[in-house]
Amino acid sequence: QSFHAEHQREYNFRRDSAPVSFFRLNLKAVGVVPKAEFAVHAPTGVSPAPVGHRRVWFEGSGLDTPVYRRADLPCGFSFQGPAIIEQLDATTVVPPGASAEVDKYLNIIIRVKE
């Protein structure tokens, strides 16, 4: 009965004999969750070798470019572009003149010169 009364108020008609069913239900919830903790990695001092090289075109010039496997890049590893970093779901391009470094969370920080 509450549903039919609200339907009357909202849409200006009601059908008390009609069954009530839901086809869309929106819910908004607010709660406290623990702060996410990310693994912190220490620099290894390891400089992985590229898994290969390929010619990549940057602004009209084909450059011999090292290709790295993302999973091989340890914390603290830094290098200059050009470079290609491959992983299953993404390819990252480090352009010529840019630098890249893997931080303690294994993010790749790329700095591009202006």
Biopython code that builds the backbone (N, CA, C, O; Angstrom):
import numpy as np
from Bio.PDB.StructureBuilder import StructureBuilder

atoms = [
    (1, "GLN", "N", (0.827, -1.194, 0.000)),
    (1, "GLN", "CA", (0.000, 0.000, 0.000)),
    (1, "GLN", "C", (0.871, 1.258, 0.000)),
    (1, "GLN", "O", (0.538, 2.253, -0.645)),
    (2, "SER", "N", (1.978, 1.206, 0.721)),
    (2, "SER", "CA", (2.873, 2.371, 0.758)),
    (2, "SER", "C", (3.389, 2.700, -0.637)),
    (2, "SER", "O", (3.466, 3.868, -1.018)),
    (3, "PHE", "N", (3.744, 1.662, -1.400)),
    (3, "PHE", "CA", (4.232, 1.894, -2.759)),
    (3, "PHE", "C", (3.156, 2.578, -3.597)),
    (3, "PHE", "O", (3.439, 3.559, -4.284)),
    (4, "HIS", "N", (1.919, 2.067, -3.546)),
    (4, "HIS", "CA", (0.841, 2.633, -4.360)),
    (4, "HIS", "C", (0.537, 4.074, -3.945)),
    (4, "HIS", "O", (0.228, 4.910, -4.794)),
    (5, "ALA", "N", (0.621, 4.363, -2.670)),
    (5, "ALA", "CA", (0.398, 5.734, -2.197)),
    (5, "ALA", "C", (1.491, 6.665, -2.718)),
    (5, "ALA", "O", (1.200, 7.781, -3.151)),
    (6, "GLU", "N", (2.735, 6.219, -2.680)),
    (6, "GLU", "CA", (3.852, 7.028, -3.179)),
    (6, "GLU", "C", (3.741, 7.203, -4.694)),
    (6, "GLU", "O", (4.018, 8.283, -5.215)),
    (7, "HIS", "N", (3.340, 6.152, -5.398)),
    (7, "HIS", "CA", (3.156, 6.229, -6.847)),
    (7, "HIS", "C", (2.061, 7.249, -7.182)),
    (7, "HIS", "O", (2.193, 8.010, -8.140)),
    (8, "GLN", "N", (1.001, 7.261, -6.408)),
    (8, "GLN", "CA", (-0.082, 8.235, -6.587)),
    (8, "GLN", "C", (0.452, 9.653, -6.416)),
    (8, "GLN", "O", (0.153, 10.546, -7.208)),
    (9, "ARG", "N", (1.248, 9.840, -5.368)),
    (9, "ARG", "CA", (1.807, 11.164, -5.101)),
    (9, "ARG", "C", (2.745, 11.603, -6.226)),
    (9, "ARG", "O", (2.693, 12.756, -6.654)),
    (10, "GLU", "N", (3.601, 10.699, -6.710)),
    (10, "GLU", "CA", (4.617, 11.041, -7.710)),
    (10, "GLU", "C", (4.040, 11.176, -9.120)),
    (10, "GLU", "O", (4.394, 12.109, -9.842)),
    (11, "TYR", "N", (3.163, 10.263, -9.518)),
    (11, "TYR", "CA", (2.696, 10.211, -10.906)),
    (11, "TYR", "C", (1.206, 10.536, -11.095)),
    (11, "TYR", "O", (0.705, 10.534, -12.219)),
    (12, "ASN", "N", (0.508, 10.813, -9.994)),
    (12, "ASN", "CA", (-0.899, 11.234, -10.023)),
    (12, "ASN", "C", (-1.859, 10.137, -10.480)),
    (12, "ASN", "O", (-2.948, 10.437, -10.969)),
    (13, "PHE", "N", (-1.474, 8.887, -10.328)),
    (13, "PHE", "CA", (-2.417, 7.786, -10.519)),
    (13, "PHE", "C", (-1.885, 6.566, -9.780)),
    (13, "PHE", "O", (-0.711, 6.500, -9.416)),
    (14, "ARG", "N", (-2.776, 5.602, -9.567)),
    (14, "ARG", "CA", (-2.397, 4.377, -8.875)),
    (14, "ARG", "C", (-3.195, 3.219, -9.413)),
    (14, "ARG", "O", (-4.306, 3.392, -9.913)),
    (15, "ARG", "N", (-2.619, 2.024, -9.308)),
    (15, "ARG", "CA", (-3.298, 0.781, -9.695)),
    (15, "ARG", "C", (-3.059, -0.223, -8.584)),
    (15, "ARG", "O", (-2.090, -0.982, -8.617)),
    (16, "ASP", "N", (-3.932, -0.223, -7.618)),
    (16, "ASP", "CA", (-3.760, -1.081, -6.444)),
    (16, "ASP", "C", (-3.741, -2.571, -6.794)),
    (16, "ASP", "O", (-3.184, -3.376, -6.047)),
    (17, "SER", "N", (-4.344, -2.938, -7.920)),
    (17, "SER", "CA", (-4.384, -4.358, -8.288)),
    (17, "SER", "C", (-3.109, -4.804, -9.016)),
    (17, "SER", "O", (-2.890, -6.004, -9.187)),
    (18, "ALA", "N", (-2.276, -3.869, -9.440)),
    (18, "ALA", "CA", (-1.046, -4.217, -10.168)),
    (18, "ALA", "C", (0.012, -4.722, -9.191)),
    (18, "ALA", "O", (0.197, -4.148, -8.117)),
    (19, "PRO", "N", (0.709, -5.802, -9.568)),
    (19, "PRO", "CA", (1.789, -6.275, -8.691)),
    (19, "PRO", "C", (2.938, -5.270, -8.676)),
    (19, "PRO", "O", (3.147, -4.548, -9.651)),
    (20, "VAL", "N", (3.661, -5.225, -7.600)),
    (20, "VAL", "CA", (4.804, -4.325, -7.460)),
    (20, "VAL", "C", (6.056, -5.108, -7.821)),
    (20, "VAL", "O", (6.314, -6.181, -7.275)),
    (21, "SER", "N", (6.827, -4.558, -8.747)),
    (21, "SER", "CA", (8.115, -5.169, -9.097)),
    (21, "SER", "C", (9.133, -4.057, -9.300)),
    (21, "SER", "O", (8.776, -2.923, -9.620)),
    (22, "PHE", "N", (10.387, -4.389, -9.112)),
    (22, "PHE", "CA", (11.469, -3.427, -9.274)),
    (22, "PHE", "C", (12.255, -3.777, -10.527)),
    (22, "PHE", "O", (12.608, -4.937, -10.743)),
    (23, "PHE", "N", (12.525, -2.783, -11.342)),
    (23, "PHE", "CA", (13.388, -3.005, -12.500)),
    (23, "PHE", "C", (14.660, -2.188, -12.390)),
    (23, "PHE", "O", (15.594, -2.416, -13.159)),
    (24, "ARG", "N", (14.729, -1.266, -11.483)),
    (24, "ARG", "CA", (15.948, -0.514, -11.222)),
    (24, "ARG", "C", (15.922, -0.056, -9.781)),
    (24, "ARG", "O", (14.934, 0.504, -9.307)),
    (25, "LEU", "N", (17.003, -0.298, -9.104)),
    (25, "LEU", "CA", (17.109, 0.110, -7.711)),
    (25, "LEU", "C", (18.458, 0.788, -7.542)),
    (25, "LEU", "O", (19.494, 0.181, -7.813)),
    (26, "ASN", "N", (18.459, 2.021, -7.103)),
    (26, "ASN", "CA", (19.698, 2.758, -6.853)),
    (26, "ASN", "C", (19.975, 2.768, -5.370)),
    (26, "ASN", "O", (19.068, 2.945, -4.557)),
    (27, "LEU", "N", (21.220, 2.580, -5.026)),
    (27, "LEU", "CA", (21.622, 2.568, -3.625)),
    (27, "LEU", "C", (22.880, 3.401, -3.484)),
    (27, "LEU", "O", (23.816, 3.267, -4.271)),
    (28, "LYS", "N", (22.896, 4.238, -2.503)),
    (28, "LYS", "CA", (24.081, 5.017, -2.195)),
    (28, "LYS", "C", (24.449, 4.697, -0.755)),
    (28, "LYS", "O", (23.627, 4.829, 0.151)),
    (29, "ALA", "N", (25.690, 4.278, -0.554)),
    (29, "ALA", "CA", (26.130, 3.906, 0.791)),
    (29, "ALA", "C", (27.403, 4.660, 1.132)),
    (29, "ALA", "O", (28.254, 4.893, 0.274)),
    (30, "VAL", "N", (27.518, 5.028, 2.360)),
    (30, "VAL", "CA", (28.710, 5.705, 2.862)),
    (30, "VAL", "C", (29.216, 4.903, 4.042)),
    (30, "VAL", "O", (28.450, 4.523, 4.928)),
    (31, "GLY", "N", (30.503, 4.651, 4.044)),
    (31, "GLY", "CA", (31.051, 3.883, 5.145)),
    (31, "GLY", "C", (32.527, 4.174, 5.324)),
    (31, "GLY", "O", (33.135, 4.891, 4.528)),
    (32, "VAL", "N", (33.077, 3.627, 6.345)),
    (32, "VAL", "CA", (34.493, 3.787, 6.641)),
    (32, "VAL", "C", (35.187, 2.487, 6.254)),
    (32, "VAL", "O", (34.803, 1.402, 6.691)),
    (33, "VAL", "N", (36.208, 2.622, 5.434)),
    (33, "VAL", "CA", (36.986, 1.453, 5.030)),
    (33, "VAL", "C", (38.445, 1.688, 5.427)),
    (33, "VAL", "O", (38.881, 2.832, 5.556)),
    (34, "PRO", "N", (39.185, 0.614, 5.617)),
    (34, "PRO", "CA", (40.590, 0.806, 5.962)),
    (34, "PRO", "C", (41.348, 1.469, 4.815)),
    (34, "PRO", "O", (41.046, 1.233, 3.645)),
    (35, "LYS", "N", (42.315, 2.285, 5.152)),
    (35, "LYS", "CA", (43.140, 2.943, 4.153)),
    (35, "LYS", "C", (43.913, 1.880, 3.375)),
    (35, "LYS", "O", (44.465, 0.943, 3.951)),
    (36, "ALA", "N", (43.941, 2.047, 2.059)),
    (36, "ALA", "CA", (44.667, 1.090, 1.218)),
    (36, "ALA", "C", (46.162, 1.142, 1.535)),
    (36, "ALA", "O", (46.739, 2.215, 1.710)),
    (37, "GLU", "N", (46.761, -0.015, 1.602)),
    (37, "GLU", "CA", (48.206, -0.095, 1.834)),
    (37, "GLU", "C", (48.848, -0.698, 0.599)),
    (37, "GLU", "O", (48.413, -1.738, 0.103)),
    (38, "PHE", "N", (49.868, -0.048, 0.117)),
    (38, "PHE", "CA", (50.576, -0.510, -1.066)),
    (38, "PHE", "C", (51.958, -1.003, -0.656)),
    (38, "PHE", "O", (52.608, -0.429, 0.218)),
    (39, "ALA", "N", (52.383, -2.060, -1.295)),
    (39, "ALA", "CA", (53.711, -2.598, -1.006)),
    (39, "ALA", "C", (54.769, -1.571, -1.393)),
    (39, "ALA", "O", (54.703, -0.966, -2.463)),
    (40, "VAL", "N", (55.734, -1.387, -0.518)),
    (40, "VAL", "CA", (56.843, -0.475, -0.771)),
    (40, "VAL", "C", (58.061, -1.329, -1.120)),
    (40, "VAL", "O", (58.396, -2.275, -0.407)),
    (41, "HIS", "N", (58.708, -0.985, -2.212)),
    (41, "HIS", "CA", (59.854, -1.742, -2.696)),
    (41, "HIS", "C", (61.134, -0.934, -2.500)),
    (41, "HIS", "O", (61.127, 0.293, -2.605)),
    (42, "ALA", "N", (62.197, -1.611, -2.223)),
    (42, "ALA", "CA", (63.513, -0.968, -2.078)),
    (42, "ALA", "C", (64.246, -1.049, -3.411)),
    (42, "ALA", "O", (64.068, -2.006, -4.165)),
    (43, "PRO", "N", (65.073, -0.043, -3.702)),
    (43, "PRO", "CA", (65.868, -0.109, -4.929)),
    (43, "PRO", "C", (66.748, -1.360, -4.928)),
    (43, "PRO", "O", (67.317, -1.735, -3.903)),
    (44, "THR", "N", (66.848, -1.989, -6.082)),
    (44, "THR", "CA", (67.633, -3.218, -6.180)),
    (44, "THR", "C", (69.011, -2.989, -6.769)),
    (44, "THR", "O", (69.915, -3.804, -6.584)),
    (45, "GLY", "N", (69.175, -1.883, -7.477)),
    (45, "GLY", "CA", (70.442, -1.650, -8.161)),
    (45, "GLY", "C", (70.553, -2.433, -9.463)),
    (45, "GLY", "O", (71.559, -2.342, -10.167)),
    (46, "VAL", "N", (69.517, -3.200, -9.778)),
    (46, "VAL", "CA", (69.521, -4.000, -11.000)),
    (46, "VAL", "C", (69.073, -3.134, -12.173)),
    (46, "VAL", "O", (68.112, -2.372, -12.067)),
    (47, "SER", "N", (69.776, -3.260, -13.283)),
    (47, "SER", "CA", (69.397, -2.578, -14.517)),
    (47, "SER", "C", (69.082, -3.639, -15.562)),
    (47, "SER", "O", (69.992, -4.180, -16.191)),
    (48, "PRO", "N", (67.811, -3.939, -15.751)),
    (48, "PRO", "CA", (67.466, -5.006, -16.690)),
    (48, "PRO", "C", (67.815, -4.629, -18.125)),
    (48, "PRO", "O", (67.711, -3.468, -18.522)),
    (49, "ALA", "N", (68.221, -5.610, -18.877)),
    (49, "ALA", "CA", (68.515, -5.393, -20.292)),
    (49, "ALA", "C", (67.201, -5.352, -21.065)),
    (49, "ALA", "O", (66.230, -6.004, -20.683)),
    (50, "PRO", "N", (67.174, -4.595, -22.139)),
    (50, "PRO", "CA", (65.974, -4.612, -22.981)),
    (50, "PRO", "C", (65.751, -6.022, -23.544)),
    (50, "PRO", "O", (66.699, -6.782, -23.745)),
    (51, "VAL", "N", (64.488, -6.349, -23.793)),
    (51, "VAL", "CA", (64.171, -7.649, -24.393)),
    (51, "VAL", "C", (64.336, -7.597, -25.909)),
    (51, "VAL", "O", (64.260, -8.622, -26.585)),
    (52, "GLY", "N", (64.557, -6.423, -26.424)),
    (52, "GLY", "CA", (64.763, -6.262, -27.857)),
    (52, "GLY", "C", (64.874, -4.807, -28.227)),
    (52, "GLY", "O", (64.829, -3.928, -27.366)),
    (53, "HIS", "N", (65.017, -4.557, -29.502)),
    (53, "HIS", "CA", (65.051, -3.201, -30.054)),
    (53, "HIS", "C", (64.165, -3.185, -31.287)),
    (53, "HIS", "O", (64.017, -4.202, -31.965)),
    (54, "ARG", "N", (63.573, -2.026, -31.581)),
    (54, "ARG", "CA", (62.823, -1.880, -32.834)),
    (54, "ARG", "C", (62.889, -0.433, -33.278)),
    (54, "ARG", "O", (63.104, 0.477, -32.478)),
    (55, "ARG", "N", (62.701, -0.247, -34.563)),
    (55, "ARG", "CA", (62.693, 1.106, -35.115)),
    (55, "ARG", "C", (61.325, 1.719, -34.809)),
    (55, "ARG", "O", (60.287, 1.179, -35.190)),
    (56, "VAL", "N", (61.349, 2.860, -34.113)),
    (56, "VAL", "CA", (60.124, 3.584, -33.753)),
    (56, "VAL", "C", (60.256, 4.994, -34.311)),
    (56, "VAL", "O", (61.314, 5.617, -34.221)),
    (57, "TRP", "N", (59.172, 5.482, -34.886)),
    (57, "TRP", "CA", (59.186, 6.800, -35.522)),
    (57, "TRP", "C", (58.724, 7.879, -34.558)),
    (57, "TRP", "O", (57.626, 7.824, -34.005)),
    (58, "PHE", "N", (59.604, 8.868, -34.375)),
    (58, "PHE", "CA", (59.304, 10.035, -33.539)),
    (58, "PHE", "C", (59.527, 11.269, -34.396)),
    (58, "PHE", "O", (60.641, 11.518, -34.858)),
    (59, "GLU", "N", (58.480, 12.036, -34.607)),
    (59, "GLU", "CA", (58.549, 13.283, -35.367)),
    (59, "GLU", "C", (59.308, 13.116, -36.676)),
    (59, "GLU", "O", (60.179, 13.922, -37.006)),
    (60, "GLY", "N", (58.974, 12.064, -37.421)),
    (60, "GLY", "CA", (59.535, 11.877, -38.756)),
    (60, "GLY", "C", (60.866, 11.157, -38.813)),
    (60, "GLY", "O", (61.389, 10.933, -39.904)),
    (61, "SER", "N", (61.433, 10.788, -37.674)),
    (61, "SER", "CA", (62.714, 10.087, -37.666)),
    (61, "SER", "C", (62.552, 8.707, -37.041)),
    (61, "SER", "O", (61.978, 8.565, -35.961)),
    (62, "GLY", "N", (63.061, 7.701, -37.728)),
    (62, "GLY", "CA", (63.035, 6.349, -37.194)),
    (62, "GLY", "C", (64.230, 6.137, -36.278)),
    (62, "GLY", "O", (65.373, 6.255, -36.719)),
    (63, "LEU", "N", (63.987, 5.828, -35.020)),
    (63, "LEU", "CA", (65.070, 5.651, -34.048)),
    (63, "LEU", "C", (65.094, 4.212, -33.545)),
    (63, "LEU", "O", (64.049, 3.620, -33.276)),
    (64, "ASP", "N", (66.302, 3.655, -33.421)),
    (64, "ASP", "CA", (66.458, 2.337, -32.814)),
    (64, "ASP", "C", (66.106, 2.488, -31.339)),
    (64, "ASP", "O", (66.772, 3.223, -30.610)),
    (65, "THR", "N", (65.064, 1.795, -30.900)),
    (65, "THR", "CA", (64.484, 2.025, -29.579)),
    (65, "THR", "C", (64.473, 0.740, -28.760)),
    (65, "THR", "O", (63.970, -0.283, -29.224)),
    (66, "PRO", "N", (65.026, 0.781, -27.539)),
    (66, "PRO", "CA", (64.977, -0.408, -26.690)),
    (66, "PRO", "C", (63.554, -0.700, -26.229)),
    (66, "PRO", "O", (62.756, 0.212, -26.014)),
    (67, "VAL", "N", (63.254, -1.977, -26.082)),
    (67, "VAL", "CA", (61.944, -2.433, -25.618)),
    (67, "VAL", "C", (62.156, -3.192, -24.316)),
    (67, "VAL", "O", (62.943, -4.137, -24.256)),
    (68, "TYR", "N", (61.439, -2.764, -23.263)),
    (68, "TYR", "CA", (61.536, -3.401, -21.948)),
    (68, "TYR", "C", (60.235, -4.126, -21.631)),
    (68, "TYR", "O", (59.165, -3.720, -22.084)),
    (69, "ARG", "N", (60.327, -5.181, -20.867)),
    (69, "ARG", "CA", (59.154, -5.869, -20.344)),
    (69, "ARG", "C", (58.832, -5.214, -18.998)),
    (69, "ARG", "O", (59.690, -5.151, -18.117)),
    (70, "ARG", "N", (57.615, -4.733, -18.839)),
    (70, "ARG", "CA", (57.208, -3.985, -17.632)),
    (70, "ARG", "C", (57.514, -4.750, -16.347)),
    (70, "ARG", "O", (57.996, -4.170, -15.374)),
    (71, "ALA", "N", (57.237, -6.041, -16.347)),
    (71, "ALA", "CA", (57.435, -6.845, -15.137)),
    (71, "ALA", "C", (58.903, -6.940, -14.733)),
    (71, "ALA", "O", (59.212, -7.307, -13.599)),
    (72, "ASP", "N", (59.807, -6.613, -15.650)),
    (72, "ASP", "CA", (61.250, -6.703, -15.360)),
    (72, "ASP", "C", (61.813, -5.431, -14.729)),
    (72, "ASP", "O", (62.968, -5.424, -14.302)),
    (73, "LEU", "N", (61.028, -4.359, -14.660)),
    (73, "LEU", "CA", (61.569, -3.072, -14.209)),
    (73, "LEU", "C", (61.479, -2.951, -12.686)),
    (73, "LEU", "O", (60.380, -2.848, -12.140)),
    (74, "PRO", "N", (62.625, -2.962, -11.997)),
    (74, "PRO", "CA", (62.621, -2.903, -10.539)),
    (74, "PRO", "C", (62.603, -1.468, -10.013)),
    (74, "PRO", "O", (62.840, -0.514, -10.755)),
    (75, "CYS", "N", (62.322, -1.342, -8.748)),
    (75, "CYS", "CA", (62.379, -0.050, -8.061)),
    (75, "CYS", "C", (63.760, 0.563, -8.246)),
    (75, "CYS", "O", (64.778, -0.116, -8.108)),
    (76, "GLY", "N", (63.783, 1.847, -8.558)),
    (76, "GLY", "CA", (65.040, 2.570, -8.685)),
    (76, "GLY", "C", (65.622, 2.559, -10.083)),
    (76, "GLY", "O", (66.548, 3.322, -10.360)),
    (77, "PHE", "N", (65.116, 1.725, -10.970)),
    (77, "PHE", "CA", (65.640, 1.675, -12.331)),
    (77, "PHE", "C", (65.268, 2.955, -13.046)),
    (77, "PHE", "O", (64.103, 3.352, -13.039)),
    (78, "SER", "N", (66.237, 3.607, -13.663)),
    (78, "SER", "CA", (65.965, 4.825, -14.416)),
    (78, "SER", "C", (66.665, 4.736, -15.766)),
    (78, "SER", "O", (67.690, 4.071, -15.915)),
    (79, "PHE", "N", (66.087, 5.419, -16.739)),
    (79, "PHE", "CA", (66.644, 5.381, -18.088)),
    (79, "PHE", "C", (66.133, 6.575, -18.874)),
    (79, "PHE", "O", (65.184, 7.249, -18.472)),
    (80, "GLN", "N", (66.784, 6.821, -20.004)),
    (80, "GLN", "CA", (66.425, 7.924, -20.879)),
    (80, "GLN", "C", (65.667, 7.391, -22.087)),
    (80, "GLN", "O", (65.891, 6.265, -22.532)),
    (81, "GLY", "N", (64.766, 8.216, -22.610)),
    (81, "GLY", "CA", (64.059, 7.858, -23.828)),
    (81, "GLY", "C", (64.944, 8.073, -25.029)),
    (81, "GLY", "O", (65.924, 8.813, -24.947)),
    (82, "PRO", "N", (64.629, 7.454, -26.127)),
    (82, "PRO", "CA", (63.386, 6.761, -26.365)),
    (82, "PRO", "C", (63.418, 5.333, -25.808)),
    (82, "PRO", "O", (64.467, 4.692, -25.742)),
    (83, "ALA", "N", (62.251, 4.866, -25.416)),
    (83, "ALA", "CA", (62.093, 3.489, -24.945)),
    (83, "ALA", "C", (60.625, 3.103, -25.064)),
    (83, "ALA", "O", (59.734, 3.951, -25.042)),
    (84, "ILE", "N", (60.402, 1.814, -25.188)),
    (84, "ILE", "CA", (59.059, 1.249, -25.190)),
    (84, "ILE", "C", (58.993, 0.277, -24.018)),
    (84, "ILE", "O", (59.908, -0.519, -23.810)),
    (85, "ILE", "N", (57.907, 0.348, -23.256)),
    (85, "ILE", "CA", (57.695, -0.583, -22.135)),
    (85, "ILE", "C", (56.407, -1.345, -22.448)),
    (85, "ILE", "O", (55.335, -0.757, -22.591)),
    (86, "GLU", "N", (56.541, -2.663, -22.550)),
    (86, "GLU", "CA", (55.387, -3.481, -22.896)),
    (86, "GLU", "C", (54.903, -4.280, -21.704)),
    (86, "GLU", "O", (55.693, -4.770, -20.897)),
    (87, "GLN", "N", (53.588, -4.403, -21.608)),
    (87, "GLN", "CA", (52.965, -5.282, -20.632)),
    (87, "GLN", "C", (51.697, -5.826, -21.259)),
    (87, "GLN", "O", (51.317, -5.397, -22.348)),
    (88, "LEU", "N", (51.043, -6.751, -20.602)),
    (88, "LEU", "CA", (49.884, -7.421, -21.175)),
    (88, "LEU", "C", (48.784, -6.455, -21.598)),
    (88, "LEU", "O", (48.194, -6.618, -22.666)),
    (89, "ASP", "N", (48.501, -5.445, -20.766)),
    (89, "ASP", "CA", (47.355, -4.580, -21.015)),
    (89, "ASP", "C", (47.699, -3.153, -21.440)),
    (89, "ASP", "O", (46.804, -2.318, -21.570)),
    (90, "ALA", "N", (48.986, -2.864, -21.658)),
    (90, "ALA", "CA", (49.350, -1.496, -22.030)),
    (90, "ALA", "C", (50.740, -1.467, -22.650)),
    (90, "ALA", "O", (51.567, -2.350, -22.423)),
    (91, "THR", "N", (50.968, -0.429, -23.434)),
    (91, "THR", "CA", (52.303, -0.134, -23.951)),
    (91, "THR", "C", (52.601, 1.307, -23.570)),
    (91, "THR", "O", (51.800, 2.205, -23.830)),
    (92, "THR", "N", (53.749, 1.522, -22.956)),
    (92, "THR", "CA", (54.146, 2.858, -22.527)),
    (92, "THR", "C", (55.279, 3.335, -23.412)),
    (92, "THR", "O", (56.241, 2.603, -23.644)),
    (93, "VAL", "N", (55.171, 4.559, -23.909)),
    (93, "VAL", "CA", (56.207, 5.146, -24.746)),
    (93, "VAL", "C", (56.926, 6.225, -23.946)),
    (93, "VAL", "O", (56.302, 7.138, -23.405)),
    (94, "VAL", "N", (58.238, 6.105, -23.881)),
    (94, "VAL", "CA", (59.071, 7.156, -23.292)),
    (94, "VAL", "C", (59.734, 7.851, -24.477)),
    (94, "VAL", "O", (60.620, 7.271, -25.104)),
    (95, "PRO", "N", (59.328, 9.082, -24.799)),
    (95, "PRO", "CA", (59.835, 9.738, -26.000)),
    (95, "PRO", "C", (61.293, 10.174, -25.862)),
    (95, "PRO", "O", (61.817, 10.255, -24.752)),
    (96, "PRO", "N", (61.942, 10.455, -26.988)),
    (96, "PRO", "CA", (63.316, 10.953, -26.941)),
    (96, "PRO", "C", (63.398, 12.209, -26.074)),
    (96, "PRO", "O", (62.516, 13.066, -26.127)),
    (97, "GLY", "N", (64.447, 12.311, -25.287)),
    (97, "GLY", "CA", (64.654, 13.468, -24.424)),
    (97, "GLY", "C", (63.957, 13.370, -23.080)),
    (97, "GLY", "O", (64.236, 14.169, -22.186)),
    (98, "ALA", "N", (63.056, 12.410, -22.915)),
    (98, "ALA", "CA", (62.369, 12.227, -21.636)),
    (98, "ALA", "C", (63.170, 11.256, -20.781)),
    (98, "ALA", "O", (63.988, 10.486, -21.285)),
    (99, "SER", "N", (62.920, 11.307, -19.482)),
    (99, "SER", "CA", (63.549, 10.343, -18.576)),
    (99, "SER", "C", (62.447, 9.581, -17.857)),
    (99, "SER", "O", (61.336, 10.081, -17.681)),
    (100, "ALA", "N", (62.770, 8.377, -17.449)),
    (100, "ALA", "CA", (61.810, 7.556, -16.720)),
    (100, "ALA", "C", (62.491, 6.927, -15.523)),
    (100, "ALA", "O", (63.674, 6.590, -15.568)),
    (101, "GLU", "N", (61.723, 6.772, -14.444)),
    (101, "GLU", "CA", (62.247, 6.130, -13.236)),
    (101, "GLU", "C", (61.121, 5.348, -12.582)),
    (101, "GLU", "O", (59.974, 5.795, -12.554)),
    (102, "VAL", "N", (61.459, 4.177, -12.058)),
    (102, "VAL", "CA", (60.478, 3.343, -11.352)),
    (102, "VAL", "C", (60.552, 3.699, -9.874)),
    (102, "VAL", "O", (61.611, 3.577, -9.258)),
    (103, "ASP", "N", (59.426, 4.143, -9.299)),
    (103, "ASP", "CA", (59.418, 4.566, -7.901)),
    (103, "ASP", "C", (59.219, 3.385, -6.944)),
    (103, "ASP", "O", (59.150, 2.233, -7.372)),
    (104, "LYS", "N", (59.129, 3.686, -5.647)),
    (104, "LYS", "CA", (59.050, 2.641, -4.619)),
    (104, "LYS", "C", (57.752, 1.839, -4.668)),
    (104, "LYS", "O", (57.657, 0.771, -4.062)),
    (105, "TYR", "N", (56.742, 2.355, -5.395)),
    (105, "TYR", "CA", (55.496, 1.615, -5.565)),
    (105, "TYR", "C", (55.439, 0.927, -6.933)),
    (105, "TYR", "O", (54.410, 0.374, -7.320)),
    (106, "LEU", "N", (56.546, 0.973, -7.643)),
    (106, "LEU", "CA", (56.706, 0.406, -8.984)),
    (106, "LEU", "C", (55.927, 1.162, -10.059)),
    (106, "LEU", "O", (55.649, 0.626, -11.131)),
    (107, "ASN", "N", (55.577, 2.423, -9.757)),
    (107, "ASN", "CA", (55.026, 3.297, -10.791)),
    (107, "ASN", "C", (56.168, 3.766, -11.680)),
    (107, "ASN", "O", (57.304, 3.903, -11.225)),
    (108, "ILE", "N", (55.865, 4.009, -12.940)),
    (108, "ILE", "CA", (56.862, 4.574, -13.847)),
    (108, "ILE", "C", (56.610, 6.074, -13.908)),
    (108, "ILE", "O", (55.553, 6.513, -14.362)),
    (109, "ILE", "N", (57.577, 6.856, -13.452)),
    (109, "ILE", "CA", (57.474, 8.308, -13.475)),
    (109, "ILE", "C", (58.242, 8.791, -14.711)),
    (109, "ILE", "O", (59.449, 8.580, -14.824)),
    (110, "ILE", "N", (57.538, 9.429, -15.620)),
    (110, "ILE", "CA", (58.153, 9.917, -16.857)),
    (110, "ILE", "C", (58.207, 11.428, -16.811)),
    (110, "ILE", "O", (57.195, 12.089, -16.580)),
    (111, "ARG", "N", (59.386, 11.970, -17.029)),
    (111, "ARG", "CA", (59.566, 13.428, -17.051)),
    (111, "ARG", "C", (59.933, 13.830, -18.472)),
    (111, "ARG", "O", (60.921, 13.359, -19.035)),
    (112, "VAL", "N", (59.110, 14.719, -19.042)),
    (112, "VAL", "CA", (59.314, 15.161, -20.402)),
    (112, "VAL", "C", (59.835, 16.587, -20.364)),
    (112, "VAL", "O", (59.257, 17.454, -19.709)),
    (113, "LYS", "N", (60.943, 16.822, -21.078)),
    (113, "LYS", "CA", (61.494, 18.177, -21.119)),
    (113, "LYS", "C", (60.630, 19.042, -22.015)),
    (113, "LYS", "O", (60.116, 18.577, -23.032)),
    (114, "GLU", "N", (60.472, 20.299, -21.636)),
    (114, "GLU", "CA", (59.655, 21.222, -22.443)),
    (114, "GLU", "C", (60.467, 21.771, -23.589)),
    (114, "GLU", "O", (59.958, 22.564, -24.382)),
]
sb = StructureBuilder()
sb.init_structure("model")
sb.init_model(0)
sb.init_chain("A")
sb.init_seg("    ")
for serial, (resi, resn, name, xyz) in enumerate(atoms, 1):
    if name == "N":
        sb.init_residue(resn, " ", resi, " ")
    sb.init_atom(name, np.array(xyz, "f"), 0.0, 1.0, " ", f" {name:<3s}", serial, name[0])
structure = sb.get_structure()
